[in-house]
Amino acid sequence: MRVLRRTLGTLLGPLVLGLAPLLATACTAAHGDDARPGDRRPAELAPYERLLPAPASAQPGGPGYAFGAGTVIRTGPGSREEVRQVGELLAEQLRGPSGLPLPVVDGAEGDGIRLRLDEEAEGVGDEGYRLESGPAGVTLTARTPAGLFHAGQTLRQLVPVAGPGTVPGGTVTDKPRFAYRGAMLDIARHHFTVEQVKRYVDQLAQYKVNTLHVHLTDDQGWRLAVDSWPRLAEYGGGSEVGGGPGGYWTKDEYRELVAYAGRRYVDVVPEIDMPGHVNAALASYAELNCDGKAPARYTGTKVGFSSLCVGKERTYEFIDEVLGELAELTPGRYLHIGGDEAHSTPAADYAAFMDRAQAVVGRHGKKVMAWHQLAAARPAEDAVLQYWGHDKTPAAEKAAVVAAAKAGHPVVLSPADRLYLDMKYDAQTKPGLAWAGYVPVQRAYSWDPGSYLAGVPESAVLGVEAPLWTETVATRGDLELMAFPRVLGLAELGWSPAGSLSWEAYRERLAAQAPRLDAQDITYYRAPDVPWS
C-alpha cells in the first residue's frame, strides 16, 4: 500500500507532488486490502498529481476554469515584447490540439489566461512561477519571461489533451532545483537536420529542459560550416557512421536553431571536440596533421585514435578561427571543447593543448565546458566539467573531479550508466549500445544528483544532462525511442525538489504522460514497469 505525503493535513492542504505513495485508506478503497505499489492506473491520478516534472508545491482546490472558445490570453498593459512572445507561443501550443482561436490581447482585466511579470514575486526564483486557476481564469506569474514560459508548459498539462475542457482549480508555486537541465544530441556520428533538432527542442522544452548541447564534430563528420576553413563541412561533413551521405548545417541554419531554441528558453551549447575525435578535420586539411598527410574519412565507431597536432602553431590558429566563428554565432555563455578519450595525445601534450584551447574560449568571451577528463589537466578558472563516468569509473578519475569541484569548478552530471540515452533499455532494445550496461527507465531515474558523487556537494552541481550519442541512432524514430521516456526522468531530476524523487510516484506520473506523447506522435519505449494507460 502507498501513503500520500501531504505538507499539511487539512482537507485540501498543499499537495507536494511526487513525495509519493497514496493514503492507505484511499488505496484500500480503490483496490482492496491487497493493493500493491503500482496498482493505480494513471487515469486515477488527480490532475495536479500528474504534473511532470513534479512541482515544488501544488494545492488543488475550488472550482476550475472553463477553457474553451471564448478563452483569450492576456499579457497585461505595458508588458515587454518578450512577454507578448511568450503569450503568442503559448497560444500556438494550446491551439494545436484544441483548435480554439485563443487570441493574444493586451490588458490585465477580464477572464482568460493572464500572463503577469512581477519582479517581486516570492518563492519562484529566476525560472519559477506561480499558477493560480479559478472560475475567472488562470493567472501565470513569474519574475522573468522564462518563468512565464515554464508556467505555460505546466498549464499545457492541466488542459485536456484534445481541449476544450476545465483547468482544475488550484495553485502551483514552483522553481527548479538546478540551473542547468540539459540534453545533448550527437549529430556527428549520424547527421540530423535542423528541422529534426527543432522538433527535439520542442519536446524537451515542454518538460522544462533548458539546455541543448549539440555535439557538432567527431571522427565521422564535421557538421557546421566554417568560413575560414570551408573544407571542414564541404568535405569533412560528407561522411557518417556506416558510409551514409552525412551533411552539415550552414551558419544560417545554426542561427535559426539557436533563435528557435531561445524563444523556448533553451540555451544552445555547441561542442567542437578536441584534441581527439578529430578525424573529420584531419581528413579535410592535411596541414592539421603532424606528418602533413590527410587520412581517409572515417565511417566506423572506434574512438581514441585521432589527435590534432599539439606541436604545430597552425593548430592553434585553426582552433582560434573555428571557435571565434562559433562564439559569434552563439549567444549563450558556454563553448564546449570536448576533451574526452584523447588516447592518442600524451598526457603532457593534452594538458598543454587544453591550456591554450581554454584561453581561446576566454578570448572570445565565452566560458569553457569540457568533459571531466579536463580535471586531470588544468581547468580554467571558470571551467565547467561534465562528468560522464559510471559505477566502474576508476577511483582516481573520480577523485580528480571531486578535487576540481572543491576548487570551485561547477559540475554537470551525465553518468553514462544512468543518463546516456544511447544505452539500451535491455537486451532486446534496438538500436543502442551497452558498454555502460543496460539502463532501464527506473535506473535512469532512481538516483539523486545532489549526492551522486561522494565528496561533491550539491552546491557544486550545476545540473544534469542526458547525452544521446548516435553511433546506432540514424532516424527520428531511433532518436525518440532512445530518448523517451528516459529524458523525462532527466527533466524531473533537474527540476523537482529532492524530497519529490520517488520512483513509485514518478512511474504513475510518467504513465499519465502517454496521451500527450501519443498526441505529439512521439515514438517512445513502453517500459514494462510503468503502468501505461
PyMOL commands that set and color helices and strands:
alter all, ss='L'
color gray80, all
select helices_A, chain A and resi 24-31+42-44+47-49+81-98+145-158+194-205+231-234+241-243+251-263+279-284+286-288+313-329+347-363+372-376+395-406+416-419+441-445+449-451+458-460+476-483+486-495+498-500+503-512+514-519
alter helices_A, ss='H'
color red, helices_A
select strands_A, chain A and resi 57-60+65-67+73-74+104-105+112-117+129-134+137-142+165-167+170-174+180-186+211-215+217-218+221-222+267-274+334-338+367-371+384-387+411-413+461-468
alter strands_A, ss='S'
color yellow, strands_A
deselect
rebuild
show_as cartoon
